[in-house]
Amino acid sequence: MSTGYSLLIVNPKETWNLKFMESTTVLSEAEECETLFSANLSIQSRRPSRSLESTAMRATLWTIVSYGSSQGLRLLSSLVLTRMLLPQYFGLMTLVGTLISGVGLMSDIGLAPNVIRSPRGDDPDFLNTAWTIQVVRGIALFILALALSWPIAHLYREQQLLLLLPTVAVTLLISGFNSMSLLSLSRHMGVRRLFAIDFSTQCVAFAVTLAWAVAYPSVWALVGGSVVSCLYRLGLSHMHAVAPGTRNKFHWDAESARSMVEFGKWILLGTSLYFFASQADRLILGRLVSFTVLGVYGVAFALSDIPRQIINAFCNKVGYPFIAKLAHLPIQDFRSMFLHYRFYVLLVGAGVLSITVNWGGFAVTKMYDSRYHEASWMVPILALGLWHTLMYATAGPALFSLGKSHYLAAGNAFYCAVVLLGIPLGFHFFGMLGAVIAVALGDLPLYVATGYGASREGVGTWRQDFKTTCIFAGLLAAEFLCRRAMT
């Protein structure tokens, strides 16, 4: 979904190095996951079991390693490829990546959250039904993308999209066959294995893209890296030594399917609206500006988006699986633990975000060539607008754990309306500056809806949000003064 797709030529789900995994490690991690799951079922006290906290801590450390490695390679990829390829190539892939993400999101019934939270998340019948749905969905999405190729190329007046869109859409078809073992690893916080899979996939994507760009510098270098890396990840997901779990086969269990649809209906609505809202900047700007300007904006967005990606990586790989295992506790105990852990996550987010706001634009002028320097003023604005994004991103896991996904669907509806109106109006009156400000502020309604939902469900975050906002403001001011003194 992020603009990073076009810069890094990878599916933003990340990748790994397999040589760190031995058979003994495979067995111990699988047993560890089972022990954690069994221990968690007997939690009666206010605090989580030591086993659960210990595993969450290890998962957090591996998430840090994973994200640091991924972002390091992503930055290297961006710096190298932006010197080899023209900005309009990244602009084209920004648009294509956005469209492909949109096609996927508009049919998302939340298979991953279903597997993570469901009591039947380890049941082979449940997992094979989920896999069957995923395969059928992947095939349908590929056909839909083929059908959309001509009207999209006509809308954006770019004939290259006639071939680019169907080719990149192959990644939807490939991903549809990924093993459910990847979701099982997420369910049991097997972050070490997910790191190995994702980071090696990212390395493959970069290697293929770089080799292609050297031999034939064109937009197809970006496409090739994306497709090959998806094939590589598919293969790893079905290797039992890499991703232990149920071997998938076509199966249909009506009860399992019904529970997925029941939980996922609000996710389907929410993600559809979220797509139109969160990707509207690229879709609208693709019509208003040249692909060169869109490519520069893509660089700015990718750099400013790093703090959000850090928090999302933690929430998806550790926070949500951890919180979901505590949802059976009395609501006051659940809220107390949720806010306790959320506070530390927001502190980290505030630190990273304040650095991005103060130094992100400066980094653009020093690391990228002059064709991309226009991104330097965009980065601080976009990064500053991520603070409320981090607050609702860290509140969402609690609502999902309680099965209350409709608040996010409502918030996404308002988010969509604000962005679809704000970006064109901002661009009309203030040019790119107005459009960038509209993007930065556009998801405020989603924060309000999430905060309201959390309060209604007894896990309110308003007081904590005020406290951490004051801390964030203090960090911003301190780093601004530090930068003034150093430059």
MOGI-V676889 format. One record per run of one state. SS is the DSSP state (@ for helix, = for strand, . for the rest). FROM is the first residue (numbers start at 1). LEN is the number of residues. If there is no record, write none. Layout:
<<SS/FROM/LEN> <SS/FROM/LEN>>
This chain:
<<./1/3> <@/4/5> <./9/6> <=/15/1> <./16/2> <@/18/3> <./21/2> <@/23/18> <./41/9> <@/50/35> <./85/2> <@/87/19> <./106/5> <@/111/7> <./118/6> <@/124/32> <./156/5> <@/161/15> <./176/5> <@/181/7> <./188/3> <@/191/25> <./216/3> <@/219/19> <./238/16> <@/254/25> <./279/1> <@/280/9> <./289/2> <@/291/14> <./305/1> <@/306/19> <./325/6> <@/331/37> <./368/2> <@/370/15> <./385/2> <@/387/15> <./402/4> <@/406/36> <./442/2> <@/444/13> <./457/5> <@/462/25> <./487/1>>
